Amino acid sequence: MQKSLSLLILLLYHGVFAANPTADTSTLIQARWQIGDSHHYRLIHNREKTEDGKTTRNTSYYDIALKITAIEDSTYVLEWRYRNIKPELAGKNQLADKLAKITEDVPIKYTTDSKGRFLQLINWMEIRDQIFKAADKITNDRPDKETEKAMTFLKGIYSSQKNIETLALADIRIFHAMYGYEFTAGRKDVYSSQLPNMYGGSPFFAQTMQTLVSINPTAQTAEVSAETNIDRKKSLNIITELTDQLQKQQKDNAQKNIRLNIEDKSTYTFYMETGWIKEAQFIRIIDTNELQNKDTYVLKEMNNPAHLKKQ
């Protein structure tokens, strides 16, 4: 399961309260957590994919249990767990269901700085060992060649630190992406960033534009948005190399215009006093000659649901 998605930021509000923000209204995205704080979310993933003229639509969801386990030397230590994973084709393939759930309840431990910006994963070997243990159990429960092949492949993926960080941190990096930034009403801030290369090459240089949408003084929440697009000037060499490769792959070798676009759009609402996110939506659009893909992630706060209280 690609988890590109998912997503989130935490906000500390300071400045002037206003129903319609004025030019001097500002918000600073900063964590204000205490040891033992926990928050629970449900993430719904809708994917619309068009390939070779055929469009498919699928929905999956999973829950996230997030807990502050320590505060050390101006850094936060967090534990992130996936629970209740429901893949796109849940119930249609028993092995696929087991594969989707193999990361369920595996603790992902990492640190952030004092503002809540992601620093590093600190337990990749623990994640590897738990995945291996779960894979071995599935193999023992289903002693057939298909299962053995799938589990061997899975263990190969989770055997390296780089792969584990890529897989385990996809949602987490988005969750913490906006820490340390300040938003001011009436101002659009532009920052250098990156977008992933769907063909596995160097990431594209990009620009992110961030905006303060509104502040709700009654609910004590603030809404912000961000949009990221490829910086085609800075990414010219990457794009040229990629389009040359794609041209060579054309079956008829005809020179065709290569369409290539990636963009991210997101909107988040935060509790201004604590910095926890209330709800969010993250959209990634990929548009090429071969593929049109739209992934929409909707994150919603869950008020201490019973099935997550075991945390």
N, C-alpha and C positions, 0 to 999 in steps of 0.2 A: 504494500500500500504506500503510495507516495503521500507523503505528508508535506505536501508543500504547504500546505497550509497552513496552517494555521495559524500564532498570531497575537500578539497582545502587548499591551503597554500599561504602565502604571503611572498615576498622575498625582502630584502635589500641587494644589492650587494656591496661588498668592496673588494679591492685587485687588482690583476693584470689582465688586459684584454688580452685575447689570443684566437685566433680562435681554437686552440687545447690546452686545459688547461694544464699547467705544474704543478709540484708538489707544488709550492707555490701559486697557484691560489686557492682562497677560496671565499665562499659566506656565508653570515649570513642571515638566514630567520628572518626578522623583519619588523613589520608594520611601514609605514611612511605615515600616513593618516592625513587629515585635516577635521575639522567639515564641514559637507555638502557634502563631497565626496560620490559619489555613483557609483556602478558598476552593470552591468546586465549580466546574463548568461543564457544559455539554457543547460539543463541537459537531455541527452538522455539515457534511461535505456533499455538495451537489456538483456533479461533473457532466458537462455537455461536450461531446467529442464528435467531430466530423472528420472522417478519413475515407478517401476513395469514394466520396459522394454519399457515404452512409453515416447517419447521425445516431448516436446512442446517448441515453441519459441514465445516470445512476445516482443513487443516494446512499451514503453510509454515515454512521455517526459513532462517536465514542465520548466517554466522560474523562475528565481530567481532575485529579486531586493534587493540589499544590500546597506545600507546607514549608514554613520557615523553620529550619531545624537549629540554626545557630547564627550568631553575629560575632565575627572574629576580625579584629584589626580593620575595622571600617568596611568589612565585606559581609554580605549575606550569604548563607549557605541554604540552598533550597533542595527540596525533594519533590520530584514530579512523577506521577504515576498515571498510566492509562488504565481505564476500567470500562467494562461493559461495551467492548468493541463489537460493533455490528457492521460487517463488511458489506460491499455492494450486493453480493450474491449470497447473502446469509441464508443458510438452510438448503442450498442447492448442491453443495459439494462438501462432504464432511471433512475431507482433508484440507480444503481451502479454508473452512471455518477454523480449524485447529491452527493453521498457519497464521491467520489473521490475529488470533488471540494469543500468540506465543509471547508477545511483549506485554500482555496484560498484567498489571500489578508489579512489573519489574521496576524497582526504584531507580530513577535517573537523578543523580546528585550532581549539583554544579554550584558555582559561585557567581555573584555579581559584585560590582563595586558599590560604594555607599549610595549612589544615585539609582541603582537597580540595573545598570548596564551589564550585560552578560560578560563574564570573564573566561571561565573554562569548565569543562566537564571533569569531574574528579573521581569517577568510579567506572571507567570504561571496562576494566577487567571484571568487575563484579557483574556488569551487564552481560558481558560475553559468557561468563560461567553460568549465569541463570538461563540464558538462551540455549546454551549447549545442554543443560540439564533437562530443559523442557523438550528440546528436540529428541534427546535420547528416550525420554518417556513416550513420546508419540511413536517413535520407531518400535519400541517394545510392545506398545499397545496395538500397533498395526504392522506386523512383520511381513510386509510385501515390498516388491521392488519399487513401485511408484513412491511409496512413503520414504523408503530408504534413500532414493535418489533425491527427493525433495528436501529431506533433512540434511543430507550431505551438502547440497547446494546452499542451504540456509546457513549452516555452520561455516561454510567457506566465506560467506559474506560477512558474518559477524566475528570473524577471526582477527580482523585488523582494527587498530585504533581509529584509523582514518574513516573506514566505512561505518563504524559504530557512531562516531561523532557526526557524520553526515546524516545518518538515519535518525539518531536519537535527538539531534538538536534542531531539526528542521522547524518544528513548531515553536520550540523554545526561543530560537533566535528571533523569530517574528514577534513572539510575546514581548520580548525586551527591546525591540528595535528602536523605540522612541525615547528611551530613557536619556535624560540629560539635555533634552531639547526644550527650548522655551517658545511658546506660541504667543503671538500678540494679535489682537483683533485688528482687522483691516490690513494685515500684512501677510504676504505670501513669501515664505522662506524657501530657498532652493539650495540643496546640498548634493555633493557628489556621492554616488552610491554604485551598486552593482546589480545586475540581473543574471540569473543562471543561463548557461548555454545548454539548450535542450539536446545538442548533439555531443555534449561531453567535453567540449573544448574550453578555452579560457572564458571566464565570465565576461559579459558585456559591461562596458562602462555605461553608467546611467546617471540620470538626475532625478532627485526626489523633491517634489514641491509639497510643503506642509502648510496647513491652514487651520486656524481656530474657527470652528463653525459657530458654536454658541456656548453660553453658560446658563445653567438653570439654578438660580439661587435658592429656590424652594427645595429642590431635590438634592442640592449640593453636588451637582455633577457638571462635567464639562465635556463637550464633544469636539473632537479634532478629526481632520482627514489628511490623507497623504496620497500622492499619485507619483508613480515612478515609471519613467520611459527611457528607452535606450538613447544614449548620447551618441548619435551616429558619427559625429566628427571624431570624437576620441576613440570610437570603436571601429573606425574605418578599416584598419588592418585585419581585425578579427572577422568583420563582415566580408571583406574581399576574399580572404582565405576560405571562408566557409562557402561562399557562393561559387567559387571556383570548383570546390569539391563537389558541390551539388550539381553543377553543370556537367561535370564528368560522369556523374551517375545517371544522367538522363538516358533512357534506353535508346532514343532515336538520335541522341547527340545534338539535338536542335538547340540553338541558343534561345533560352527563354528568360523572361524577367523573373528574378527570384524575389518572392515576397517573404519578408521576414519582419515580424513585429512581436515584441513582448512588452506587456505593461501590467503593473500592479496598481490596484485601487483599494483603498481601505478607509474605514470610518470606525472610530472607537469612542466609547463613552466611559468616563472614569468617575469614581468617587473622589472628590477633591480633598477630603480630609485624610483618608487612608491611602489613597493611591491605587487601590484595587480596581480592576476593570469591571464595569457593569455589563456591557455587551459590546460586540464588535462584529464587523463584516470585512472580510478580506477577499478580493477577487484577483485572480491571475489569468490573463488572456494571452494565449500563444497563437499566432496566426502565421502560417507558412504555406507554401504551395502544396505541401503534403498533408498538413494537419491544421485544423482549427479546434482549439481546446479552450474551454472556459471552466475554471475551477472556482467555485464560490464556497467560502467557509463562513459559517455563521456561528459565532460563539455567544452563548448565553449563560449568565450566572445561574447557579442552582443553589438554593438556600438550604444548605446542609441536608441533602437528600439522605434518606435512611440507608440506602445501599452504599453510601460512601462514608458513613460514620465510623466504619471500622478503622479508618485511618487514625 
